[in-house]
Amino acid sequence: MLTKTIALPKLNNLSPTMESTALKLMEEAGELAQAIGKLRGMSGEQARCEEKEVMELITKELLDVAQTAVSMMFVLEEHYGVNIEKAREQHIEKLMRKGYLSK
């Protein structure tokens, strides 16, 4: 199974809640969608951006989504006692059951 490993830090000087982090995640996902819309000419803007420039923007926004998701994982672990590693293993098992992954 091919994997992509990314390690993102716990952010300092913040007091995120599950709700505030979920809202931030939606905001960042919206910004990612806007960046993809620029690539496809769906943003309503007259000026078209170069593909390289849009790919850089998409990458930045995707990492913002990932950082926010990681922040939510910290919230779930620290405030609700969720075992993220166990949940990750169950997630992989679910993907295998659904046929998205093979052994």
C-alpha positions in Angstrom: 0.0 0.0 0.0 1.5 3.3 -1.1 1.2 6.0 1.6 1.9 9.7 2.0 3.1 10.6 5.5 2.8 14.1 6.7 3.7 15.4 10.1 2.3 18.8 11.0 2.8 20.5 14.4 0.4 21.3 17.1 -0.2 25.1 16.9 0.8 27.3 19.8 -1.1 30.1 21.5 -4.5 28.8 20.4 -7.4 27.4 22.4 -9.3 25.5 19.7 -12.6 23.8 20.4 -14.1 21.1 18.3 -16.6 23.6 17.0 -14.1 26.3 16.2 -11.8 23.8 14.5 -14.7 22.3 12.5 -15.6 25.8 11.2 -12.0 26.6 10.4 -11.8 23.3 8.5 -14.8 24.2 6.4 -13.4 27.6 5.7 -10.1 26.1 4.6 -11.9 23.5 2.4 -13.8 26.4 0.8 -10.6 28.2 0.0 -9.2 25.0 -1.6 -12.4 24.8 -3.7 -11.9 28.4 -4.8 -8.3 27.6 -5.8 -9.5 24.6 -7.9 -12.2 26.8 -9.4 -9.5 29.2 -10.6 -7.8 26.4 -12.4 -11.0 25.4 -14.1 -12.1 29.0 -14.9 -15.0 28.6 -12.5 -14.2 31.5 -10.2 -16.1 34.1 -12.3 -12.9 36.1 -12.7 -12.0 37.5 -16.1 -8.2 37.0 -15.7 -7.0 33.4 -15.9 -4.1 32.4 -13.8 -1.2 30.3 -15.1 -1.4 26.6 -14.2 1.8 26.6 -12.2 0.6 29.6 -10.1 -2.8 27.9 -9.4 -1.1 24.6 -8.5 1.0 26.4 -5.9 -2.2 28.0 -4.5 -4.0 24.6 -4.5 -1.0 23.1 -2.6 -0.9 25.9 0.0 -4.7 25.6 0.6 -4.5 21.8 0.8 -1.8 22.1 3.5 -4.0 24.6 5.3 -6.8 21.9 5.2 -4.4 19.3 6.5 -3.1 21.5 9.3 -6.6 22.2 10.5 -7.5 18.5 10.3 -4.4 17.8 12.4 -5.4 20.5 14.9 -8.8 18.8 15.2 -7.1 15.5 15.9 -5.3 17.2 18.8 -8.6 18.6 20.1 -10.2 15.2 19.9 -7.3 13.5 21.7 -6.8 16.1 24.4 -10.4 17.1 25.2 -12.4 13.9 24.4 -9.9 11.1 24.9 -10.1 9.9 21.3 -7.4 7.4 20.3 -6.5 8.8 16.8 -4.1 5.9 16.0 -6.8 3.3 16.7 -9.2 5.4 14.7 -6.7 5.5 11.8 -6.3 1.8 11.9 -10.1 1.4 11.8 -10.3 3.8 8.9 -7.7 1.7 6.9 -9.8 -1.4 7.7 -12.9 0.3 6.4 -11.2 1.3 3.2 -10.1 -2.3 2.7 -13.6 -3.6 3.3 -15.0 -1.1 0.8 -12.5 -2.3 -1.8 -10.5 1.0 -2.0 -7.4 -0.7 -0.7 -6.1 -4.2 -1.2 -3.7 -6.1 1.1 
